[in-house]
Amino acid sequence: MATHPTPPEDRTGRSAVRTLLRLWPYVRPVRLRLFTAAFVAVVASCLGLVIPLVLKWMVDGPVAHRDPGGVWLGALYLLLLGLAEALLFGLRRWLVARPLSHVEARMRADLYGHLQRLPVAFHDRWASGQLLSRGTTDLMLLRMFLAFPLTFLLVNSVTIVVGVVVMLLQDRTLGLVVLGPALPVLLTCVVFEKRYADAARRAQDQVGDLTTVVEESVLGIRVVKGFGRHRSQARAFGELARTLRETELRKSRLLASIWAVIMTLPEVSVGAALVVGAVRVADGQLSAGTLVAFLSTALALRWPVESIGFLLAMSQEAATATERYFEVLDAEPEEPGGSPAAAAGRPRSPGAARPQGTGPARTGEAGAPRSGDAHAGASARPARGAGPRDVPRPGAGAGRGDGLRFERVRFRHPDAPPGSPPILDGVDLHVRSGESMALVGATGSGKTTLTALVPRLYEVTSGRITLDGEDITAMPREELRARVAVAFEEPTLFSASVGENVLMGAGDRAGAAELDRALAVAQADFVHALPQGAGTRVGEQGLSLSGGQRQRVALARAVVGSPRFLVLDDPLSALDVHTEAAVEAALRQVLAGTTALIVAHRPSTVLLADRVALLSGGRIAAVGTHHELLRGNPEYAHLMSGEQEDAR
């Protein structure tokens, strides 16, 4: 299970400030309000430093001269200063609340949108819990950081500098006494920052792992209950929870250690300043009012100094959250458009035009057009009204009618170990326009991978795939996926109505008529018996439906838009014999008007196709009709005989 691409211990030279600066594009639209809030907070904090000066005036003035009126006046000044400070801090909170909620919403929307554009290979590597935690917990940490620590790191720094200057102006000797612990505190903060950063990153990654386990347990609850594995799942969850607990305790120990230093050393220095100041007041070298003002200023700086610990901690957590967020955003998305120049420059093998196992004699037998005009009329197919699938792309008509071609297609996963053999190695195959081709092979031979290359869910390593003579890399992905409809062996349904799930495969103009036609083709008439018919919500992953029902809904989604090209990955595997026969009968009508590549395991599914291609060893080993291959290819005969035995 992939969790995160870069473990904490592998990152060196990491700068929290440089990482946090990546948030600037999101903060920039609301920078005026944030800067205003920071300025208001600085003013409010500095007002707090005026209070010791008022106390000095009161002690050395009205109190020393026994002037009750002056004391009441000083009390009024203190009250007004306190109210002003409270109002300014309230204004600061009001200034940041609304804009930061917009920042968080925009970041979450950008993350979700980027996830939709990332290639399937990215999602194969990443655990879903890690992505969920980045879109929830990490963004919550960033909002909290922008709302509080970011402002108060600036405010408290300014307050400390101004307070130190005020104390030095009041009495230099006492000021130097209080500044004594500054160097040890600074060194402690530097050490703390590095250690806490590693612990914070580890904790956030472990939250992602824990989220993954919870999600898998919920989605797989039927398997967990069916096999009585709730105790083992609970143990796995408990182990991860204990690991996370240990990491959180380490963070707490680190925070406690810096707080111990930050709180103890300043308190000792203030105590020393009190003793030295009292001695100097007794000797007449210092006024009582000055000592009171100095100590009041030192105590006013107590909160800004003590807050350094948890402000640094929250900043490090925000930095690791930012790092985790941009790990996803930095991943290269699929290019929305094609690259004609790149496609034109792609090397083409001289013998790529003729698939393996399709000599002239065989072409004469199996390559003839089917009865009727399906093949001949493919280049003049009438326009359909189902949606954007039917809108021909300007300039694409030159090769129209050539069908689907694989030319020397080679594929290996980009993150596969060096030296590992490719999954597909030199695949040559031609599915003629209007023809249906069954793809047969042993388990693990690469059938599903080959079908995933057509809509560019994966990119070919070398070679090329063409639709009606046009390289699929030269056309925009949106147009490619409008031409090609797919149905996967494992049907995925969304938490929406049945109708909404089906119509995802059609254009905006598809309506009730297209929906009913697709349900009829997929033999999904059970939909009309649901409580709200096609408007019935199927729940998460469609678990309220049986496996066969989900597969029929997914098949209806594939055919609802009347696609020109159809790719089906064993679409009937979950159906019973009688339903399969009914679906096959209806599916033949759809296949008569489209170019189809069908992954098949059952002989009954193979018989839907005009021809069959045998995939073996990463190559197309033979192409012919079912009966030709059954008679002349031992490997194919063995595969089909195994299927027949399974069927019995």
C-alpha positions in Angstrom: 0.0 0.0 0.0 1.6 3.3 -1.1 1.4 6.0 1.4 3.6 8.9 0.5 6.4 9.1 -2.0 9.1 10.6 0.2 9.6 9.4 3.8 10.4 12.2 6.3 13.9 10.9 6.9 14.8 11.2 3.2 14.1 14.9 3.0 17.2 17.1 3.7 17.6 20.8 3.6 13.9 21.4 4.1 13.0 25.0 4.8 9.7 25.6 6.6 9.7 29.2 5.4 10.3 28.3 1.8 7.6 25.6 2.0 5.0 28.0 3.5 5.8 30.6 0.9 4.1 28.3 -1.6 0.8 29.3 -0.1 1.2 32.9 -1.3 -0.8 32.4 -4.6 -3.8 31.4 -2.4 -3.2 34.1 0.1 -2.6 36.9 -2.4 -6.2 37.7 -3.2 -7.0 38.3 0.5 -3.6 39.8 1.4 -5.1 43.3 2.1 -7.3 42.0 4.9 -4.6 39.8 6.3 -2.1 42.6 6.4 -4.7 44.9 7.9 -5.4 42.2 10.5 -1.7 41.8 11.3 -1.3 45.6 11.6 -4.3 45.8 14.0 -2.9 43.0 16.1 0.5 44.7 16.3 -1.2 48.0 17.4 -3.3 46.1 20.0 -0.2 44.3 21.4 1.8 47.5 21.5 -1.1 49.2 23.4 -0.5 46.5 26.0 3.1 47.8 26.4 1.7 51.3 27.2 0.1 50.0 30.4 3.4 49.7 32.3 4.2 53.3 31.4 0.9 54.4 32.9 1.7 52.4 36.0 5.1 54.1 36.3 3.4 57.5 36.0 0.8 56.5 38.7 3.4 55.1 41.2 5.9 57.9 40.8 3.2 60.6 40.5 -0.3 60.3 42.2 0.6 57.4 44.5 3.9 59.0 45.7 2.2 62.4 46.1 -1.0 60.9 47.7 -3.2 62.2 44.9 -6.5 60.2 44.8 -7.7 62.1 41.8 -4.6 61.2 39.8 -5.0 57.5 40.8 -8.6 57.5 39.5 -7.4 59.2 36.3 -4.7 56.5 35.9 -7.3 53.8 36.4 -9.4 55.3 33.7 -6.5 55.3 31.3 -5.8 51.6 32.1 -9.5 50.8 31.5 -9.5 52.6 28.2 -6.3 50.9 27.1 -7.7 47.5 28.0 -10.9 48.0 26.1 -9.0 49.3 23.0 -6.8 46.3 23.1 -9.7 43.9 23.3 -11.6 45.6 20.5 -8.6 45.6 18.2 -8.1 41.9 18.7 -11.8 41.2 18.0 -11.4 43.3 14.8 -8.4 41.2 13.8 -10.4 38.0 14.2 -13.3 39.4 12.1 -10.9 40.5 9.4 -9.4 37.0 8.9 -12.4 34.7 9.4 -14.2 35.0 6.1 -11.3 35.4 3.7 -9.5 32.4 5.2 -12.6 30.2 4.7 -12.4 31.2 1.0 -8.7 30.3 0.9 -9.4 26.8 2.3 -12.3 26.3 -0.1 -10.2 27.3 -3.1 -7.3 25.0 -2.0 -9.7 22.1 -1.6 -11.3 22.7 -4.9 -7.9 22.9 -6.6 -6.9 19.7 -5.0 -10.0 17.8 -6.1 -9.9 19.2 -9.6 -6.2 18.2 -9.9 -7.0 14.7 -8.7 -9.5 14.3 -11.5 -6.8 15.3 -14.0 -4.0 13.0 -12.7 -3.4 9.8 -14.6 -4.6 6.5 -13.5 -1.0 5.5 -12.8 -0.8 8.1 -10.0 -3.9 6.7 -8.3 -2.5 3.2 -8.6 0.5 4.3 -6.5 -1.3 6.4 -3.9 -3.5 5.1 -1.0 -6.9 6.8 -1.0 -6.6 7.6 2.7 -3.5 9.6 2.1 -5.3 11.7 -0.5 -8.3 12.1 1.8 -6.2 13.3 4.7 -4.5 15.9 2.5 -7.9 17.3 1.5 -9.3 17.4 5.0 -6.9 17.3 8.0 -4.0 19.1 6.3 -6.2 21.9 4.9 -7.7 22.4 8.3 -4.2 22.8 9.8 -3.4 25.3 7.1 -6.5 27.4 7.8 -5.7 27.4 11.5 -2.1 28.4 10.7 -3.1 31.3 8.5 -5.7 32.5 11.0 -3.6 32.5 14.2 0.1 31.4 14.2 1.1 33.3 11.0 -0.2 36.6 12.4 1.0 36.1 15.9 4.5 35.0 14.9 4.8 38.5 13.5 2.8 40.2 16.3 4.8 38.5 19.1 8.1 39.2 17.4 7.3 42.9 17.1 6.0 42.9 20.7 9.2 41.3 22.0 11.4 43.7 20.1 9.4 46.8 21.2 9.2 45.5 24.8 13.0 44.9 25.0 13.6 48.4 23.7 11.2 49.8 26.3 12.9 47.9 29.1 16.4 49.0 28.0 15.2 52.6 27.9 13.8 52.3 31.4 17.0 50.7 32.9 19.9 49.2 30.9 21.2 47.1 33.8 17.9 45.3 34.4 17.4 45.0 30.7 20.6 43.1 30.3 19.7 40.8 33.2 16.4 39.9 31.5 18.1 39.3 28.1 20.5 36.8 29.6 18.5 33.7 28.6 18.0 34.9 25.0 20.8 32.8 23.4 19.9 29.5 25.2 16.2 29.9 24.2 17.2 30.6 20.6 19.4 27.5 20.4 16.6 25.4 21.9 14.1 26.7 19.3 16.5 25.7 16.4 16.9 22.2 17.7 13.2 21.9 18.5 12.2 23.0 15.0 14.1 20.2 13.2 13.0 17.4 15.5 9.4 18.6 15.6 9.2 18.9 11.8 10.1 15.2 11.4 7.6 14.1 14.1 4.9 16.3 12.6 5.4 14.8 9.1 5.4 11.3 10.5 2.2 11.9 12.4 0.4 13.3 9.4 1.4 10.4 7.2 0.3 8.0 9.9 -3.1 9.7 10.0 -3.3 9.1 6.2 -2.5 5.4 6.8 -5.2 5.2 9.5 -7.7 6.8 7.2 -6.9 4.3 4.5 -7.6 1.3 6.9 -10.9 2.8 8.0 -12.0 3.5 4.4 -11.0 0.0 3.3 -12.8 -1.6 6.2 -16.0 0.4 5.5 -16.0 -0.3 1.8 -15.1 -4.0 2.4 -17.4 -4.5 5.3 -19.1 -7.5 3.5 -15.8 -9.3 3.1 -14.8 -8.5 6.7 -18.1 -9.8 8.1 -18.3 -12.7 5.6 -14.9 -14.1 6.7 -15.2 -13.1 10.3 -12.1 -10.9 10.1 -13.4 -8.1 12.3 -10.8 -9.0 15.0 -7.9 -9.0 12.6 -9.1 -5.7 11.1 -9.4 -4.3 14.6 -5.9 -5.4 15.5 -4.5 -3.8 12.3 -6.3 -0.6 13.2 -5.1 -0.8 16.8 -1.5 -1.2 15.7 -1.7 1.9 13.5 -3.5 3.8 16.2 -0.8 2.9 18.8 1.9 3.9 16.3 0.2 7.3 15.8 -0.2 7.6 19.6 3.5 7.1 20.1 4.3 9.7 17.5 1.8 12.2 19.1 3.4 11.5 22.5 6.8 12.2 21.0 5.5 15.5 19.7 4.1 16.3 23.2 7.4 15.5 24.8 9.2 17.8 22.4 6.7 20.5 23.0 7.0 20.0 26.8 10.8 20.2 26.6 10.8 23.6 24.7 8.1 25.0 27.0 10.2 24.0 30.0 13.1 25.9 28.7 11.1 28.9 27.4 9.1 29.3 30.6 11.9 28.5 33.1 14.7 30.7 31.9 12.6 33.9 31.4 11.0 33.4 34.9 14.5 33.0 36.4 15.7 36.2 34.7 12.6 38.1 35.8 13.2 36.9 39.4 16.8 38.0 39.1 15.7 41.4 37.7 13.3 41.8 40.7 16.0 41.1 43.2 18.5 43.5 41.5 15.8 46.1 41.0 14.7 46.0 44.7 18.3 46.4 45.9 18.7 49.4 43.6 15.4 51.0 44.7 16.6 50.5 48.4 19.9 52.2 47.5 18.1 55.1 45.8 19.5 54.3 42.4 16.1 53.4 40.9 12.6 54.8 41.4 9.8 52.4 42.6 7.7 53.5 39.6 10.5 52.5 37.2 10.9 49.1 38.8 7.1 48.5 38.6 7.0 49.6 35.0 10.0 47.4 34.1 8.5 44.3 35.8 5.1 45.0 34.2 6.7 45.2 30.8 8.6 42.0 31.5 5.4 40.3 32.5 3.6 41.7 29.5 6.3 39.9 27.3 5.7 36.6 29.2 2.9 35.5 26.8 4.7 36.4 23.6 7.8 34.5 24.8 6.0 31.5 26.1 3.9 31.3 22.9 7.0 30.8 20.8 6.9 27.0 21.5 3.5 26.2 20.3 3.6 28.8 17.5 6.7 27.1 16.2 5.0 23.7 16.6 1.9 24.9 14.6 4.1 26.4 12.0 6.0 23.1 11.5 2.7 21.2 11.2 1.5 23.8 8.7 4.8 23.4 6.7 4.4 19.6 6.6 0.8 20.0 5.6 1.8 22.4 2.8 4.5 20.0 1.7 1.9 17.1 1.6 -0.6 19.2 -0.2 1.8 20.2 -2.9 3.1 16.7 -3.3 -0.2 16.0 -4.9 -0.5 19.3 -6.8 3.1 18.9 -8.2 2.2 15.6 -9.8 2.0 15.9 -13.5 -1.6 15.8 -14.8 -2.8 14.4 -18.0 -2.4 16.8 -20.9 -5.9 18.0 -21.9 -5.0 18.2 -25.6 -3.2 16.0 -28.1 0.2 16.7 -29.5 0.0 16.3 -33.3 3.7 17.1 -33.7 4.7 14.5 -31.2 2.4 12.0 -32.7 3.8 12.7 -36.2 7.3 12.2 -34.9 6.5 8.9 -33.2 8.6 6.1 -34.8 6.5 3.7 -36.8 7.7 0.2 -37.5 7.7 -0.9 -41.2 5.7 -4.0 -40.5 3.3 -2.5 -38.0 0.3 -2.3 -40.3 -0.3 -6.0 -40.4 -1.2 -7.7 -37.2 0.6 -11.0 -36.3 -1.2 -14.1 -37.4 -3.2 -12.3 -40.1 -1.8 -13.5 -43.4 -3.5 -12.9 -46.8 -5.3 -16.3 -46.7 -6.7 -15.7 -43.3 -7.8 -12.2 -44.2 -9.7 -13.6 -47.0 -11.7 -15.8 -44.7 -12.2 -13.8 -41.6 -11.7 -10.3 -42.9 -14.7 -10.2 -45.2 -17.5 -7.8 -44.3 -20.3 -9.2 -42.3 -23.7 -9.8 -43.8 -25.5 -6.5 -44.4 -23.8 -3.2 -44.8 -22.3 -2.6 -41.3 -18.8 -2.7 -42.5 -19.3 -0.8 -45.8 -21.4 1.8 -44.1 -19.0 2.5 -41.3 -17.5 5.4 -43.1 -20.9 7.0 -43.8 -22.4 6.3 -40.4 -25.5 8.5 -39.8 -25.2 11.1 -37.1 -26.7 10.2 -33.7 -28.5 12.5 -31.3 -27.0 11.2 -28.1 -24.5 13.9 -27.4 -21.0 15.2 -28.2 -19.8 11.7 -29.1 -21.5 12.2 -32.4 -19.9 15.5 -33.4 -17.0 14.7 -35.8 -13.8 16.5 -35.2 -12.8 18.9 -38.0 -10.1 17.4 -40.1 -10.6 13.9 -38.8 -12.3 12.5 -41.8 -9.2 11.6 -43.8 -8.7 8.3 -42.1 -12.4 7.7 -41.2 -13.3 4.0 -41.6 -10.0 2.5 -40.7 -11.2 1.3 -37.3 -8.9 0.6 -34.3 -5.2 -0.2 -34.8 -2.4 -1.2 -32.4 1.0 -0.8 -34.1 4.0 -2.2 -32.3 2.5 -1.2 -29.0 4.8 -1.7 -26.0 3.9 -1.0 -22.4 5.6 -1.2 -19.1 4.7 0.7 -15.9 7.0 3.8 -15.4 7.7 2.7 -11.8 8.4 -0.9 -12.7 11.8 -2.3 -11.5 14.7 -1.8 -13.9 15.1 -4.8 -16.2 11.6 -6.2 -15.6 9.9 -7.4 -18.8 7.2 -5.2 -20.3 3.6 -6.2 -19.9 3.0 -5.7 -23.6 5.8 -6.1 -26.2 5.1 -5.3 -29.8 1.3 -5.7 -30.0 0.0 -5.5 -33.6 -3.7 -5.7 -34.0 -6.3 -4.2 -36.4 -10.0 -4.1 -35.5 -11.7 -3.0 -38.7 -14.4 -0.4 -38.7 -17.7 -1.8 -37.7 -16.1 -5.1 -36.6 -16.1 -6.6 -33.1 -12.9 -8.3 -31.9 -12.7 -10.6 -28.9 -9.5 -10.5 -26.9 -8.6 -13.7 -25.2 -5.6 -14.7 -23.1 -4.5 -16.4 -19.9 -4.9 -14.6 -16.6 -2.2 -11.9 -16.3 -1.5 -11.8 -20.0 -2.2 -8.0 -20.2 -5.7 -8.0 -21.7 -7.0 -5.3 -19.3 -3.9 -3.2 -19.7 -4.3 -3.3 -23.5 -7.9 -2.1 -23.3 -6.9 0.7 -20.9 -4.4 2.0 -23.4 -7.3 2.9 -25.9 -8.9 5.7 -23.8 -5.3 6.6 -22.6 -5.9 5.6 -19.0 -2.2 4.6 -19.4 0.2 5.9 -22.0 2.0 3.5 -24.4 5.7 3.1 -23.8 6.3 2.9 -27.6 4.4 2.2 -30.7 1.0 3.8 -31.4 -2.7 3.3 -31.4 -5.0 4.9 -34.0 -8.7 5.5 -34.3 -9.8 5.8 -38.0 -6.2 6.4 -38.9 -5.6 9.2 -36.3 -3.0 8.7 -33.6 -4.8 8.9 -30.2 -2.0 11.0 -28.8 -2.7 13.6 -31.5 -6.3 14.3 -30.3 -7.6 16.0 -27.2 -8.3 13.5 -24.4 -11.9 14.9 -24.1 -12.5 14.1 -27.7 -10.8 10.7 -27.5 -12.9 9.7 -24.5 -16.0 11.0 -26.3 -15.4 8.6 -29.2 -14.5 5.6 -27.0 -16.8 4.1 -24.4 -15.6 1.6 -21.8 -17.1 -0.9 -19.4 -14.8 -2.4 -16.8 -14.9 -5.9 -15.3 -15.3 -4.3 -11.8 -18.2 -1.9 -12.2 -17.9 1.3 -10.2 -21.1 3.1 -9.4 -21.4 6.4 -7.6 -23.6 7.6 -4.7 -26.2 8.9 -7.1 -29.4 7.6 -8.9 -29.3 4.8 -11.3 -30.2 7.2 -14.1 -27.4 9.6 -13.2 -24.9 6.7 -13.2 -26.0 5.5 -16.6 -26.2 9.0 -18.2 -22.6 9.7 -17.2 -21.7 7.8 -20.4 -23.6 10.1 -22.6 -23.6 13.8 -23.7 -25.7 16.6 -22.2 -28.5 16.0 -24.7 -29.1 12.4 -23.7 -32.5 12.0 -22.0 -35.1 9.5 -21.0 -35.3 7.8 -24.4 -31.6 7.1 -24.5 -31.6 5.9 -20.9 -34.5 3.5 -21.5 -32.7 2.2 -24.7 -29.4 1.6 -22.8 -31.2 -0.2 -19.9 -33.0 -2.4 -22.4 -29.7 -3.3 -24.2 -28.1 -4.2 -20.8 -31.2 -6.2 -19.8 -31.4 -3.9 -16.7 -35.2 -3.8 -16.6 -34.9 -4.5 -12.8 -34.3 -0.7 -12.5 -37.9 0.0 -13.2 -38.9 -2.2 -10.2 -36.8 -0.2 -7.8 -38.7 2.1 -5.4 -38.1 5.3 -7.4 -37.3 3.6 -10.7 -34.2 5.1 -12.4 -34.3 7.8 -9.8 -33.4 5.4 -7.0 -30.1 6.1 -5.4 -27.8 3.1 -5.3 -25.6 4.1 -2.3 -21.8 4.1 -2.1 -20.1 1.9 -4.6 -23.6 0.7 -5.6 -23.6 -1.9 -2.8 -27.4 -1.9 -2.6 -27.3 -3.8 -6.0 -26.1 -7.2 -6.7 -22.9 -7.8 -8.6 -24.8 -8.7 -11.8 -27.0 -5.7 -11.4 -24.1 -3.3 -11.0 -22.4 -4.9 -14.1 -25.6 -4.3 -16.2 -25.8 -0.7 -15.1 -22.2 -0.2 -16.0 -22.8 -1.8 -19.4 -25.8 0.5 -20.0 -23.5 3.4 -19.1 -21.1 2.3 -21.8 -23.7 2.0 -24.6 -26.0 4.9 -23.7 -24.1 7.4 -25.9 -24.0 5.1 -29.0 -20.2 5.3 -29.1 -18.3 4.9 -32.3 -15.7 2.7 -30.5 -16.6 0.4 -27.6 -14.1 -1.3 -25.2 -15.6 -3.9 -22.9 -13.5 -5.7 -20.3 -15.3 -9.0 -19.7 -18.6 -7.1 -19.1 -20.7 -10.2 -18.5 -18.6 -12.1 -16.0 -21.1 -11.5 -13.1 -24.3 -12.6 -15.0 -26.1 -15.8 -14.7 -26.5 -18.0 -17.8 -30.0 -16.8 -18.7 -29.4 -13.1 -18.2 -26.1 -13.4 -20.1 -27.9 -14.9 -23.1 -30.5 -12.1 -23.0 -27.8 -9.4 -22.7 -25.8 -11.0 -25.5 -28.8 -11.0 -27.8 -29.4 -7.2 -27.2 -25.6 -6.5 -27.3 -25.4 -7.9 -30.8 -27.5 -5.1 -32.1 -25.2 -2.5 -30.5 -22.1 -4.2 -31.8 -23.5 -4.1 -35.3 -23.2 -0.4 -35.3 -19.9 0.2 -33.6 -16.2 -0.9 -33.6 -15.6 -3.0 -30.5 -12.8 -4.7 -28.6 -14.1 -7.1 -26.0 -12.1 -8.9 -23.4 -13.6 -12.4 -23.1 -13.2 -15.4 -21.0 -16.3 -17.4 -21.8 -17.0 -19.0 -25.2 -20.4 -17.5 -25.2 -18.9 -14.0 -25.0 -16.3 -14.9 -27.7 -19.1 -15.8 -30.1 -20.4 -12.2 -29.9 -17.3 -11.1 -31.9 -16.5 -11.4 -35.6 -12.9 -12.3 -34.9 -10.8 -13.3 -32.0 -7.2 -12.2 -31.0 -5.1 -14.4 -28.7 -2.8 -12.4 -26.4 0.2 -14.4 -25.2 3.6 -13.4 -23.9 2.7 -9.7 -24.3 2.1 -10.2 -28.1 -0.8 -11.1 -30.3 -0.1 -14.8 -31.0 -3.0 -15.4 -33.4 -6.0 -13.8 -35.0 -9.0 -15.6 -36.5 -12.5 -16.7 -36.0 -13.4 -18.7 -32.9 -13.7 -21.9 -34.9 -10.4 -21.4 -36.8 -8.4 -20.8 -33.6 -10.2 -23.6 -31.8 -9.0 -26.0 -34.6 -5.6 -24.6 -35.3 -4.2 -23.1 -32.0 -3.6 -25.4 -29.1 -3.2 -22.6 -26.6 -6.6 -21.1 -27.5 -8.2 -24.5 -27.5 -6.9 -25.1 -24.0 -8.2 -21.8 -22.8 -11.6 -22.4 -24.2 -11.8 -25.9 -23.0 -11.0 -24.7 -19.5 -13.8 -22.2 -19.8 -16.2 -24.8 -20.9 -15.3 -27.1 -18.0 -15.8 -24.2 -15.7 -19.2 -23.5 -17.2 -20.2 -27.1 -16.6 
